């Protein structure tokens, strides 16, 4: 990344602290500014301070309406449709599967962090051009 380029901001929402901190460390090493929130309510409170370039959200097994969740998040954050939302760790998908379920909403069950990192890199590269 060019020294004068803006650093992309990624919001990571996960209820498990180890997940939040692990993803934050891995993405920070890759040059992203990473904000974390425990849940949607925490994320909504942060919306006054910063607007993320990408949202990465862990879904629990009982959350079966990813489009509704993503739309609620967009409303709470007042995000445009330009901001990609990646929902991950969904047990209803086979490991390694990535599904685009709506423009800029992706459902992913990565089999390793490299798959998730590659998707994030692709989405961010579209935004920072």
Helices and strands as residue ranges (DSSP letters): E 9-13, H 17-29, E 33-37, H 40-46, E 54-58, H 66-77, E 84-88, E 97-102, E 105-109, H 113-127
